[in-house]
Structures are given as C-alpha cells and as structure tokens.
Amino acid sequence: MKTIRLHEGKERSLLRGHPWVFDTAIARGRADLGETVRVEAADGRFLAWGAYAPASRIRVRAWSWDEAERIDAAFFERRLRAAIELRARLGIDSDGVRLVHGESDGLPGLIVDRYADVLVAQFGASGVERHKALLADTLLRLTGLARLYERSDAGVRQREGLPAVTGWLRGQGGTEVTIREHGWRLTLDVASGHKTGYYLDQRDSRRACAEWVRRLGCAEVLNAYCYTGGFTVAALAGGARHVVSVDSSAPALQRAQQHVQLNGLDPTRCTWVDADVNATLRAYLAEGRRFDMIILDPPKLAPSAAHLERAARAYKDVNRLAFKLLNPGGALLTYSCSGAVSVELFQKIVASAAHEAGVRAAILQRHSAAPDHPVALAFPEGEYLKGLLVVRT
C-alpha cells in the first residue's frame, strides 16, 4: 500500500471529515491513477484511505477514515447499499431518483441516477473510474435492473486527467425514457439530456411552483431558461392561465411542448420563445409586459471561484429585469446551481437586483436540491443548488 504524507498542519480538514486533499497539502508520496493510498499526517498518524489522482488539484479523495477498513468489493457494496436504502426511505413521488450523490454518500466522484428502468452513472473521479466495472455490476445487482448508461462527459473528468466517455456500460437499447413525477409524465434522453438526462434536483421546486401558482393565483407566468418545460407543466398544473416559456434550444422547446400534451394540459395556454433570455426580458420590458410569476433557472454561471465576479453580475442583471417585469404582489422563483455562489451571496445578489429595480420584496420560501441529493455536514461544497421564492411587496 502506497503512502501519502502531508505537510504539517494540513491534516485539519481530513480530521474534520472533509474528503479532499489538495496537491499543495502533500509533502511526499505518489501513486497510480485511482490507486488506493494511505494518507498520513506529518508525524505519521493514519488519517484516511483515499483514491489518488496524479493530474488533479484534488490529489486524494478520501474513501474512509477507519484504519481497519479495506477498500474492496465489500466496501463498495456497503456504501452503495446504504445509499440506495436511504432513497427507499424518503418517499419520493417519482421513479426518477438520484441513488448516489458522490462525496455525500461516501463515494467521491460517483453520480448515479435512476430513470424508471434505466440507471445512468457518471464516473467523475479517478477512484471510481478505477473500480467502474465492479461498481456497475454491483449497482445492477442491488437495484435488480439490467441497463446502465454511462454519462462520464462532465468537465470534471478533464481535471482528473480522464477522457470523456458515454454509452451503454451494461445492456443496450433505446435511450428515450419516460418518468413520472408528482403525477406528471416527463420524457428524457439519457444520451443527450442535460447532466445525466434531467434535472432531478429541482423535483421539489417544480412541485412548489405548482403550489404557489395556486396559492397566489398567478395567472400570467414566465418560465425563463425553461429547458424541457418541467416548470411550465407545474405552472399549468397549478392553474396558470398562460405560460410563456423561453429557451435558446429548439430541441428542448420541442420536448417541452410534448410534455404539455403528454400531461393533458391545454397547449393554447402556452407561448414558446426560442431566444436569448436576457434579450427577451428587455424586449418585454420595453413592450410593457407584466407577469404574476417569473421563474429563473439559468445554467451554471460560475463553474469555479474564478468566474464568481462575472457570474454575480449576470445573476443580478437577469433578476433585476425579472423584478421590473413582476406585477405588484407577483412572485419570483429564482435559482443558482453554481457551487461557487453561496446561499448568503445569492440572497445578497437578489436583494441588490430588487434594489436596482426599485422594488421591495420578501422571501416566502427557500429552496434547495431534493432530499435524494444529500449534503454531508463536513462537505459544504455539496450544496450547489439554492433558490428563493420572493414576492414583490
């Protein structure tokens, strides 16, 4: 077993249970890609077992802090079984569920989503890449499913020194899947959909959208960055008279229209706009358009801390426009999926946007990722999605 020795004082984060060891913390020792290593403090004390990534700034990702534990097939089965059993206890009203959420489930870099009878896995770190075959077989055995599609095409793979890989890892067949969520039916393509196919993390936010449209009597709704229309379906199901859905992807808008029809909703209550969101909001402002609810769910604008300042400006600008388009008493559902933007910073950005728009507003509800996306207490980086339901007062 190869050993990684840390510089003096660099063991503190591991002792607190944080799973990452950065390259600058290491005094000596190296290993092969994904190899399990023993991590020691400067004085030789055992700290953790971890997976080594020679090309990544996150040089080691911890598997276990138990010196007696062995990182073998039994270890991975225990971790996978615990993650899957937790989801079974959550009472999730969908057959689209995140089964494994990386570091927060003790399996750094591994994302596994279940879409009906298909598993989709993303191997985003060297350790899980090294054990890919074992993990795939164990997942299928524990779930009783036969097909697993790999979507290891996220940018984090490059930082790990790993190539992008997609395709059937186990099984074969079509990649179109239909899932149910809160009584709605939604379709996705596991080969080409965003993330692993769909935004499961927003499941509870979509339900909340329907509830608040109903409670507040929101007749005119604008769904910006609508993707395949999950929030559009929710708003219509909540009783909205008319929903304008904006996205710059024609294929996404086409699928969104199909979702409206698939759920027996009235397509005449919808307007679809294939255009840039910011330009569209400015045009609506010039036209004097107003809405009772606006949903802003943009893509990740700050992939890292280096992009934070530019992203903060972009978030503020689009929220400022939204506030100007809201009727008095109207509601803004606004989100950030950028991990570099903290919950506190996001509230400050939205508050600044309201101030610049010249409106007063109050938070009615805070949103986060659905509970099948847990956040380990010692790993705050896992809390990437945050949202606010804000009413114009």
C-alpha positions as CSV (number, residue, x, y, z in Angstrom):
1,M,0.0,0.0,0.0
2,K,1.5,3.3,-1.1
3,T,1.5,6.2,1.5
4,I,0.9,9.9,1.1
5,R,2.5,12.1,3.8
6,L,1.0,15.6,4.3
7,H,2.8,18.8,5.3
8,E,2.5,19.7,8.9
9,G,-0.9,21.3,9.8
10,K,-2.5,20.1,6.5
11,E,-4.4,17.3,8.2
12,R,-7.0,19.5,9.8
13,S,-9.6,19.3,7.0
14,L,-9.3,15.5,6.9
15,L,-9.7,15.3,10.7
16,R,-12.9,17.3,10.4
17,G,-14.2,14.7,7.8
18,H,-13.7,16.7,4.7
19,P,-12.9,14.2,1.9
20,W,-10.5,16.2,-0.3
21,V,-6.7,16.5,-0.1
22,F,-5.2,19.2,-2.4
23,D,-1.9,18.8,-4.1
24,T,-0.3,21.6,-2.1
25,A,-1.0,19.7,1.1
26,I,1.2,16.8,0.2
27,A,4.8,16.6,1.3
28,R,5.7,13.4,-0.4
29,G,4.3,10.2,-2.0
30,R,2.5,9.4,-5.2
31,A,0.6,6.6,-6.8
32,D,-1.1,5.4,-10.0
33,L,-4.4,6.8,-11.3
34,G,-7.2,5.9,-8.9
35,E,-5.0,3.7,-6.7
36,T,-6.0,3.5,-3.0
37,V,-3.4,5.1,-0.8
38,R,-2.8,5.5,2.9
39,V,-2.9,9.2,3.9
40,E,-0.8,10.1,6.9
41,A,-0.2,13.3,8.9
42,A,3.3,14.8,9.1
43,D,4.0,12.8,12.2
44,G,3.0,9.5,10.6
45,R,-0.5,9.2,12.1
46,F,-3.1,7.5,10.0
47,L,-5.7,9.9,8.6
48,A,-7.6,8.1,5.8
49,W,-7.7,5.8,2.9
50,G,-8.2,7.6,-0.4
51,A,-8.1,7.4,-4.2
52,Y,-5.1,9.1,-5.8
53,A,-5.4,11.4,-8.8
54,P,-2.0,12.4,-10.2
55,A,-3.3,15.0,-12.6
56,S,-5.9,16.7,-10.4
57,R,-5.5,19.6,-7.9
58,I,-7.7,17.4,-5.7
59,R,-4.9,14.9,-5.4
60,V,-6.7,12.5,-3.0
61,R,-10.4,11.9,-2.3
62,A,-11.0,10.0,0.9
63,W,-12.8,6.7,1.0
64,S,-12.7,6.0,4.7
65,W,-11.3,7.3,8.0
66,D,-11.3,3.9,9.5
67,E,-7.8,2.4,9.5
68,A,-9.2,-1.1,9.8
69,E,-11.5,-0.8,6.8
70,R,-10.4,-2.3,3.5
71,I,-11.4,-0.7,0.2
72,D,-12.6,-3.8,-1.6
73,A,-15.7,-5.2,-3.2
74,A,-17.5,-5.5,0.2
75,F,-16.7,-1.8,0.9
76,F,-18.3,-0.6,-2.3
77,E,-21.3,-2.8,-1.8
78,R,-21.9,-1.5,1.7
79,R,-21.7,2.1,0.5
80,L,-24.0,1.5,-2.5
81,R,-26.5,-0.4,-0.5
82,A,-26.7,2.3,2.2
83,A,-27.2,5.0,-0.4
84,I,-30.0,3.0,-2.2
85,E,-31.7,2.1,1.0
86,L,-31.7,5.7,2.2
87,R,-33.6,6.8,-1.0
88,A,-36.1,4.0,-0.5
89,R,-37.0,5.6,2.9
90,L,-37.5,9.1,1.5
91,G,-41.0,8.5,0.0
92,I,-40.0,10.2,-3.3
93,D,-43.0,10.7,-5.6
94,S,-41.2,9.8,-8.7
95,D,-39.4,6.9,-10.4
96,G,-36.6,9.4,-11.4
97,V,-34.3,9.3,-8.3
98,R,-30.7,10.1,-7.5
99,L,-29.4,6.9,-5.9
100,V,-25.8,8.0,-5.3
101,H,-24.6,11.6,-4.7
102,G,-20.8,11.5,-4.8
103,E,-18.9,12.6,-1.7
104,S,-22.1,12.9,0.4
105,D,-22.7,9.2,0.0
106,G,-19.1,8.3,0.7
107,L,-18.3,7.6,-2.9
108,P,-16.4,10.6,-4.2
109,G,-17.0,11.4,-7.8
110,L,-19.8,8.9,-8.4
111,I,-23.2,10.1,-9.5
112,V,-26.0,7.5,-10.2
113,D,-29.5,8.4,-11.2
114,R,-32.4,6.0,-11.8
115,Y,-34.8,6.9,-14.6
116,A,-37.6,4.2,-14.5
117,D,-35.8,1.0,-15.5
118,V,-32.5,2.6,-16.6
119,L,-29.5,3.6,-14.5
120,V,-27.3,6.4,-15.5
121,A,-23.9,6.8,-13.9
122,Q,-21.2,9.5,-14.1
123,F,-17.7,8.5,-13.0
124,G,-16.2,11.9,-12.3
125,A,-13.0,10.9,-10.3
126,S,-10.1,8.6,-10.6
127,G,-11.0,6.3,-7.8
128,V,-14.5,5.4,-9.1
129,E,-13.1,5.2,-12.6
130,R,-10.6,2.5,-11.5
131,H,-13.5,0.5,-10.0
132,K,-16.0,1.2,-12.7
133,A,-16.8,-2.4,-13.7
134,L,-17.3,-3.5,-10.1
135,L,-19.5,-0.5,-9.3
136,A,-21.6,-1.1,-12.4
137,D,-22.2,-4.8,-11.7
138,T,-23.0,-4.1,-8.0
139,L,-25.4,-1.3,-8.9
140,L,-27.4,-3.5,-11.2
141,R,-27.4,-6.4,-8.8
142,L,-28.7,-4.2,-5.9
143,T,-31.4,-2.5,-8.0
144,G,-32.5,-5.5,-10.0
145,L,-32.1,-3.6,-13.2
146,A,-30.4,-4.7,-16.4
147,R,-29.3,-1.5,-18.1
148,L,-26.7,1.1,-17.1
149,Y,-25.8,4.1,-19.4
150,E,-22.6,6.0,-18.7
151,R,-22.6,9.8,-18.9
152,S,-19.0,10.5,-17.9
153,D,-18.8,13.6,-20.1
154,A,-18.7,16.4,-17.4
155,G,-15.8,18.8,-17.4
156,V,-14.5,17.4,-14.1
157,R,-13.2,14.4,-16.0
158,Q,-10.6,16.6,-17.8
159,R,-9.4,18.0,-14.4
160,E,-8.9,14.4,-13.3
161,G,-6.9,13.6,-16.5
162,L,-9.7,11.3,-17.7
163,P,-11.3,11.3,-21.2
164,A,-15.0,11.8,-21.7
165,V,-16.9,8.5,-22.1
166,T,-20.5,8.0,-22.9
167,G,-22.6,4.9,-24.0
168,W,-24.1,1.8,-22.6
169,L,-21.9,0.3,-19.9
170,R,-24.2,-2.6,-19.3
171,G,-27.2,-3.6,-21.5
172,Q,-28.3,-1.8,-24.6
173,G,-31.4,-0.4,-26.3
174,G,-33.1,3.0,-26.8
175,T,-32.1,5.9,-24.7
176,E,-35.5,7.6,-24.5
177,V,-37.2,7.2,-21.1
178,T,-40.4,8.3,-19.6
179,I,-40.6,9.0,-15.8
180,R,-43.4,10.0,-13.6
181,E,-43.2,12.9,-11.1
182,H,-45.9,14.2,-8.8
183,G,-48.5,12.7,-11.1
184,W,-47.0,14.2,-14.2
185,R,-45.2,12.3,-17.0
186,L,-41.9,13.6,-18.3
187,T,-39.6,12.3,-21.0
188,L,-35.8,12.5,-21.4
189,D,-33.0,11.1,-23.4
190,V,-30.2,9.7,-21.2
191,A,-27.7,10.0,-24.0
192,S,-28.2,13.7,-24.7
193,G,-30.2,15.3,-21.9
194,H,-28.5,17.8,-19.6
195,K,-26.5,16.3,-16.7
196,T,-27.4,12.6,-16.6
197,G,-30.6,13.3,-18.6
198,Y,-32.8,15.5,-16.5
199,Y,-32.7,17.9,-13.5
200,L,-33.9,15.6,-10.7
201,D,-32.6,18.1,-8.1
202,Q,-35.4,20.5,-9.0
203,R,-38.2,17.9,-8.4
204,D,-39.5,19.5,-5.2
205,S,-39.1,23.0,-6.6
206,R,-41.4,22.1,-9.5
207,R,-44.0,20.8,-7.1
208,A,-43.6,24.1,-5.0
209,C,-44.1,26.1,-8.2
210,A,-47.5,24.4,-8.8
211,E,-48.5,25.0,-5.2
212,W,-47.5,28.7,-5.2
213,V,-49.2,29.4,-8.5
214,R,-52.4,28.0,-7.0
215,R,-52.0,29.8,-3.6
216,L,-51.1,33.2,-5.1
217,G,-53.5,33.0,-8.0
218,C,-50.8,33.6,-10.6
219,A,-52.5,33.9,-14.0
220,E,-49.6,35.1,-16.2
221,V,-46.3,33.1,-15.7
222,L,-42.9,33.5,-17.4
223,N,-40.6,30.5,-17.3
224,A,-37.1,31.6,-18.4
225,Y,-34.4,29.0,-19.2
226,C,-37.3,26.6,-19.4
227,Y,-35.3,23.7,-20.9
228,T,-37.8,20.8,-21.4
229,G,-40.6,22.6,-19.6
230,G,-40.8,21.0,-16.2
231,F,-41.7,24.3,-14.5
232,T,-44.1,25.0,-17.4
233,V,-46.0,21.8,-16.7
234,A,-46.0,22.6,-13.0
235,A,-47.3,26.2,-13.5
236,L,-50.1,24.9,-15.8
237,A,-51.0,22.2,-13.4
238,G,-51.2,24.8,-10.7
239,G,-53.8,26.7,-12.6
240,A,-51.9,29.4,-14.5
241,R,-54.0,30.9,-17.3
242,H,-51.0,31.4,-19.6
243,V,-47.3,30.5,-19.5
244,V,-44.6,32.0,-21.7
245,S,-41.6,29.6,-21.9
246,V,-38.2,30.9,-23.1
247,D,-35.1,28.9,-24.0
248,S,-32.4,29.2,-26.7
249,S,-32.6,25.4,-27.5
250,A,-35.2,24.5,-30.2
251,P,-35.0,20.7,-29.3
252,A,-35.6,21.5,-25.7
253,L,-38.6,23.6,-26.5
254,Q,-40.0,20.9,-28.8
255,R,-39.8,18.4,-26.0
256,A,-41.4,20.9,-23.6
257,Q,-44.4,21.2,-26.0
258,Q,-44.7,17.4,-26.0
259,H,-44.7,17.4,-22.2
260,V,-47.7,19.8,-22.1
261,Q,-49.6,17.5,-24.4
262,L,-48.4,14.3,-22.6
263,N,-50.0,15.6,-19.4
264,G,-53.3,16.5,-20.9
265,L,-52.7,20.3,-20.5
266,D,-54.1,22.9,-22.8
267,P,-51.4,23.9,-25.4
268,T,-53.3,27.1,-26.2
269,R,-52.3,28.4,-22.8
270,C,-48.7,28.3,-23.8
271,T,-46.3,30.5,-25.8
272,W,-42.9,29.2,-26.8
273,V,-40.0,31.6,-27.4
274,D,-36.7,30.3,-28.9
275,A,-34.4,33.2,-28.0
276,D,-31.9,34.6,-25.6
277,V,-33.5,35.1,-22.1
278,N,-31.9,38.5,-21.3
279,A,-32.8,39.9,-24.7
280,T,-36.3,38.6,-24.3
281,L,-36.8,40.1,-20.9
282,R,-35.6,43.5,-22.1
283,A,-38.0,43.3,-25.1
284,Y,-40.9,42.5,-22.8
285,L,-39.9,45.4,-20.5
286,A,-40.0,47.8,-23.5
287,E,-43.4,46.4,-24.5
288,G,-44.8,46.9,-21.0
289,R,-45.5,43.2,-20.4
290,R,-46.0,42.1,-16.8
291,F,-46.3,38.7,-15.1
292,D,-47.6,37.3,-11.9
293,M,-44.8,34.8,-11.5
294,I,-41.4,34.6,-13.1
295,I,-39.2,31.5,-12.9
296,L,-35.4,32.0,-13.4
297,D,-33.5,28.7,-13.5
298,P,-30.3,29.6,-15.5
299,P,-27.4,27.2,-16.3
300,K,-24.3,27.2,-14.1
301,L,-22.8,30.7,-14.5
302,A,-19.9,30.2,-12.1
303,P,-18.2,26.8,-12.7
304,S,-15.4,27.9,-10.3
305,A,-14.5,30.7,-7.9
306,A,-12.5,32.4,-10.7
307,H,-15.8,33.1,-12.6
308,L,-17.6,34.4,-9.5
309,E,-17.5,38.1,-10.1
310,R,-18.7,37.8,-13.7
311,A,-21.4,35.3,-12.7
312,A,-22.6,37.6,-9.8
313,R,-23.1,40.4,-12.3
314,A,-25.0,38.1,-14.7
315,Y,-27.3,36.8,-11.9
316,K,-28.0,40.4,-10.7
317,D,-28.8,41.6,-14.2
318,V,-31.4,38.9,-15.0
319,N,-33.0,39.1,-11.6
320,R,-33.2,42.9,-11.9
321,L,-35.0,42.6,-15.2
322,A,-37.4,40.0,-13.7
323,F,-38.3,42.2,-10.8
324,K,-39.2,45.0,-13.2
325,L,-41.5,42.7,-15.1
326,L,-43.3,41.5,-12.0
327,N,-46.8,42.8,-11.1
328,P,-47.2,44.1,-7.5
329,G,-47.8,41.0,-5.4
330,G,-46.1,38.8,-8.0
331,A,-43.6,36.1,-7.2
332,L,-40.1,35.4,-8.4
333,L,-38.8,31.9,-8.3
334,T,-35.0,32.3,-8.8
335,Y,-32.2,29.8,-8.7
336,S,-28.5,29.4,-8.9
337,C,-26.8,26.0,-9.4
338,S,-23.3,27.4,-9.2
339,G,-21.5,25.9,-6.2
340,A,-19.2,28.9,-6.1
341,V,-22.2,31.1,-5.2
342,S,-23.0,30.6,-1.6
343,V,-26.6,30.8,-0.2
344,E,-25.7,34.1,1.6
345,L,-24.1,35.6,-1.6
346,F,-27.1,34.6,-3.7
347,Q,-29.5,36.3,-1.4
348,K,-27.3,39.5,-1.5
349,I,-27.3,39.3,-5.3
350,V,-31.1,39.0,-5.5
351,A,-31.5,41.8,-2.9
352,S,-29.3,44.1,-4.9
353,A,-31.3,43.3,-8.0
354,A,-34.5,44.2,-6.3
355,H,-33.0,47.5,-5.0
356,E,-31.8,48.4,-8.5
357,A,-35.2,47.6,-9.9
358,G,-36.7,49.9,-7.4
359,V,-39.0,47.3,-5.8
360,R,-39.5,45.9,-2.3
361,A,-39.6,42.2,-1.9
362,A,-39.7,39.5,0.8
363,I,-38.6,35.9,0.9
364,L,-41.5,33.4,1.3
365,Q,-39.6,30.2,0.9
366,R,-36.0,28.9,0.4
367,H,-35.4,26.1,-2.0
368,S,-32.6,23.6,-2.3
369,A,-31.9,20.3,-4.1
370,A,-34.4,17.5,-3.5
371,P,-33.6,15.2,-0.5
372,D,-32.1,12.5,-2.7
373,H,-29.2,14.9,-3.2
374,P,-28.0,15.0,0.4
375,V,-25.2,17.2,1.6
376,A,-22.6,15.8,4.0
377,L,-22.2,18.1,7.0
378,A,-18.4,18.1,6.5
379,F,-18.7,18.7,2.8
380,P,-20.4,22.1,2.2
381,E,-19.3,22.1,-1.4
382,G,-22.1,19.6,-2.0
383,E,-24.7,22.4,-1.5
384,Y,-24.7,23.7,-5.0
385,L,-28.3,24.4,-5.7
386,K,-30.1,27.2,-3.9
387,G,-33.3,29.1,-4.7
388,L,-35.6,31.8,-3.4
389,L,-39.3,32.3,-3.7
390,V,-39.6,36.1,-3.4
391,V,-42.8,38.1,-3.5
392,R,-42.9,41.7,-4.6
393,T,-44.5,43.6,-1.8
